[in-house]
Amino acid sequence: MSDSLIRIRDSFTKNAKKIKTEIKVSDDILKFCEKKTKNLKINDIADKLVKKYDIHKKIGLSLDESVTLIKDILIIQINNNILKNYFSKANKKALFLPHCCRKYMDSNCKAVFKQETASYECKHCSSDCMVSQATKYAKQEGYDVYVLPGASCVSKIFQKQRYEAIVGVACTDEIKLATESLTKLKIPSQAIPLLKNGCAGTIFSFKTLKGILAKQT
């Protein structure tokens, strides 16, 4: 739970240009996430949080967009909590990383594209690259790692390999779709939302990733 709070706090304090001071929403998010999920009214909760902390004014999004952002983060955390017991019992696991988190998006990146899995294999050319750091740590924890150009590549991986559980880093929209698809396949997952979206230079909380990988293996 605390990892999700770090994600939310960091996304507001480090990655939104218009934020001047830290938004102290952690306690409220924690309180809401600890309620029984069947009694949660996510839209109402998100709306209250946005208005209470003037999130829409501080991050430069509209009120509706801000409510959607907080709602998505709440839903991701709730889904993680629901699935974590099933996830922890799985043996063969994989980590899916978005290629947009690479330090370089040109020939300076030495990652090799693998046609058979439609994914990149990190060659660790930059020690401060998030993909390199995440790949090293995940492999130490016994995970297979795939650096994906897009979500559509996942099906190609599943044609080659069968995994019992997945950890995925992605934007909130892709996380929602992926969680649905994996649930239908009866594959439990843990999701980490990007703190900064885009086609390049995206970032996520490495501390959050380490926490999930370490405690779940």
C-alpha positions as CSV (number, residue, x, y, z in Angstrom):
1,M,0.0,0.0,0.0
2,S,2.7,2.4,0.9
3,D,4.3,1.9,-2.5
4,S,1.2,3.2,-4.2
5,L,1.2,6.3,-1.9
6,I,4.8,7.0,-3.0
7,R,3.7,6.8,-6.6
8,I,0.9,9.2,-6.1
9,R,3.0,11.6,-4.1
10,D,6.0,11.5,-6.5
11,S,3.8,11.9,-9.5
12,F,2.5,15.2,-8.1
13,T,5.6,16.5,-6.6
14,K,8.2,15.6,-9.2
15,N,6.5,15.3,-12.6
16,A,3.8,17.9,-12.7
17,K,5.2,21.3,-13.7
18,K,2.8,23.5,-11.9
19,I,3.1,21.9,-8.5
20,K,5.0,24.1,-6.0
21,T,4.6,22.1,-2.8
22,E,3.9,18.5,-1.9
23,I,0.2,17.4,-1.9
24,K,-0.4,15.5,1.2
25,V,-3.0,13.0,0.0
26,S,-1.3,9.9,1.3
27,D,-3.3,9.4,4.4
28,D,-6.6,9.8,2.6
29,I,-5.6,7.4,-0.2
30,L,-4.5,4.9,2.3
31,K,-7.8,5.1,4.3
32,F,-9.9,4.7,1.2
33,C,-7.9,1.8,-0.2
34,E,-8.2,-0.1,3.2
35,K,-12.0,-0.1,3.0
36,K,-13.8,-3.1,1.7
37,T,-13.8,-2.8,-2.1
38,K,-17.5,-3.7,-2.4
39,N,-18.4,-0.6,-0.4
40,L,-16.2,1.8,-2.3
41,K,-17.7,4.4,-4.6
42,I,-14.6,5.1,-6.5
43,N,-15.9,8.1,-8.5
44,D,-17.1,9.8,-5.3
45,I,-13.8,9.2,-3.5
46,A,-11.7,10.5,-6.4
47,D,-13.9,13.6,-6.8
48,K,-13.5,14.4,-3.0
49,L,-9.8,13.9,-3.1
50,V,-9.3,16.1,-6.2
51,K,-11.5,18.9,-4.7
52,K,-10.0,18.6,-1.2
53,Y,-6.4,19.1,-2.4
54,D,-7.2,21.2,-5.5
55,I,-5.3,18.7,-7.5
56,H,-6.7,19.9,-10.9
57,K,-5.4,23.4,-10.2
58,K,-1.9,22.2,-9.2
59,I,-1.3,19.7,-12.0
60,G,-2.9,21.7,-14.8
61,L,-5.5,19.2,-15.8
62,S,-9.3,19.8,-15.9
63,L,-11.4,18.7,-13.0
64,D,-12.7,15.7,-14.9
65,E,-9.3,14.6,-16.0
66,S,-7.9,14.9,-12.5
67,V,-10.8,12.8,-11.1
68,T,-10.1,10.2,-13.8
69,L,-6.4,10.1,-12.9
70,I,-7.1,9.6,-9.1
71,K,-9.8,7.0,-9.9
72,D,-7.4,5.1,-12.1
73,I,-4.7,5.1,-9.4
74,L,-7.2,3.9,-6.8
75,I,-8.5,1.1,-9.0
76,I,-4.9,-0.1,-9.8
77,Q,-4.0,-0.2,-6.1
78,I,-7.2,-2.1,-5.3
79,N,-6.6,-4.6,-8.1
80,N,-3.0,-5.1,-6.9
81,N,-4.3,-5.8,-3.3
82,I,-7.0,-8.2,-4.6
83,L,-4.5,-10.1,-6.8
84,K,-1.4,-10.1,-4.6
85,N,-2.1,-13.3,-2.7
86,Y,-2.6,-15.2,-6.0
87,F,0.4,-13.5,-7.4
88,S,2.7,-14.5,-4.5
89,K,1.9,-18.2,-5.0
90,A,2.9,-18.2,-8.6
91,N,6.3,-19.5,-9.7
92,K,7.2,-18.5,-13.2
93,K,6.9,-14.8,-13.5
94,A,7.7,-12.1,-16.0
95,L,8.2,-8.3,-16.0
96,F,6.9,-6.2,-18.9
97,L,8.6,-2.8,-19.3
98,P,7.7,-0.1,-21.8
99,H,10.5,0.7,-24.2
100,C,9.7,4.5,-23.8
101,C,11.5,4.3,-20.4
102,R,14.8,3.7,-22.1
103,K,17.4,6.5,-21.6
104,Y,18.0,6.7,-25.3
105,M,15.4,6.2,-28.0
106,D,17.9,6.2,-30.9
107,S,21.1,4.3,-31.9
108,N,22.7,5.2,-28.6
109,C,20.6,2.5,-27.0
110,K,22.2,-0.8,-27.6
111,A,19.1,-2.9,-26.9
112,V,18.6,-5.7,-29.4
113,F,15.1,-6.3,-30.9
114,K,14.0,-9.9,-30.8
115,Q,11.6,-10.8,-33.6
116,E,10.4,-14.0,-31.9
117,T,9.0,-12.1,-28.9
118,A,8.6,-8.6,-30.5
119,S,10.5,-7.1,-27.6
120,Y,13.9,-5.6,-26.8
121,E,16.7,-7.3,-24.9
122,C,18.5,-4.7,-22.7
123,K,22.3,-4.7,-23.1
124,H,22.9,-2.4,-20.2
125,C,24.7,0.3,-22.1
126,S,23.7,3.0,-19.6
127,S,23.8,2.4,-15.8
128,D,21.4,5.3,-15.2
129,C,18.8,3.9,-17.6
130,M,15.6,2.9,-15.8
131,V,15.1,-0.1,-18.1
132,S,18.7,-1.3,-17.4
133,Q,18.2,-0.9,-13.7
134,A,14.8,-2.6,-13.6
135,T,16.0,-5.5,-15.9
136,K,19.0,-6.2,-13.7
137,Y,17.0,-6.2,-10.5
138,A,14.2,-8.3,-11.9
139,K,16.5,-11.0,-13.3
140,Q,18.2,-11.2,-9.9
141,E,14.8,-11.9,-8.4
142,G,14.1,-14.7,-10.9
143,Y,11.9,-12.8,-13.5
144,D,12.1,-13.0,-17.2
145,V,12.1,-9.4,-18.6
146,Y,10.6,-8.1,-21.8
147,V,11.0,-4.5,-23.0
148,L,7.9,-3.9,-25.1
149,P,7.3,-1.4,-28.0
150,G,3.5,-1.7,-27.2
151,A,0.9,-3.8,-25.5
152,S,0.1,-5.7,-28.7
153,C,3.4,-7.5,-28.4
154,V,2.2,-9.4,-25.3
155,S,0.2,-11.9,-27.2
156,K,3.4,-12.9,-29.2
157,I,5.3,-13.5,-25.9
158,F,2.5,-15.7,-24.6
159,Q,2.7,-17.8,-27.8
160,K,6.3,-18.6,-26.9
161,Q,6.1,-18.7,-23.1
162,R,3.6,-19.5,-20.5
163,Y,3.8,-17.4,-17.3
164,E,1.9,-17.9,-14.0
165,A,2.1,-14.2,-13.1
166,I,3.0,-10.8,-14.6
167,V,4.3,-7.5,-13.3
168,G,3.7,-4.7,-15.7
169,V,4.7,-1.0,-16.0
170,A,2.5,1.1,-18.2
171,C,0.2,4.1,-18.4
172,T,-3.1,3.7,-16.5
173,D,-5.1,3.1,-19.7
174,E,-2.9,0.2,-20.8
175,I,-2.9,-1.2,-17.2
176,K,-6.7,-1.3,-17.1
177,L,-6.8,-3.2,-20.5
178,A,-4.0,-5.5,-19.6
179,T,-5.4,-6.4,-16.2
180,E,-8.7,-7.3,-17.8
181,S,-7.0,-9.5,-20.4
182,L,-4.8,-11.3,-17.9
183,T,-7.7,-11.9,-15.5
184,K,-9.6,-13.7,-18.3
185,L,-6.5,-15.8,-18.8
186,K,-6.4,-16.5,-15.1
187,I,-3.0,-14.9,-14.8
188,P,-2.6,-12.7,-11.6
189,S,-0.7,-9.4,-12.1
190,Q,0.7,-6.5,-10.2
191,A,0.8,-3.1,-12.0
192,I,3.0,0.0,-11.7
193,P,1.6,3.1,-13.4
194,L,4.0,5.5,-15.2
195,L,4.5,8.7,-13.4
196,K,5.2,10.5,-16.7
197,N,3.5,9.4,-19.9
198,G,4.7,10.0,-23.4
199,C,6.5,8.4,-26.4
200,A,9.9,8.9,-24.8
201,G,11.4,9.9,-21.4
202,T,8.7,8.2,-19.4
203,I,9.4,7.3,-15.8
204,F,8.1,5.1,-13.0
205,S,8.9,4.5,-9.4
206,F,11.9,2.1,-9.2
207,K,11.4,1.9,-5.5
208,T,7.8,0.7,-6.1
209,L,9.0,-1.9,-8.6
210,K,11.7,-3.2,-6.3
211,G,9.1,-3.5,-3.5
212,I,6.8,-5.6,-5.6
213,L,9.4,-7.8,-7.1
214,A,11.2,-8.5,-3.8
215,K,8.2,-9.2,-1.6
216,Q,6.3,-11.3,-4.2
217,T,9.0,-13.8,-5.1
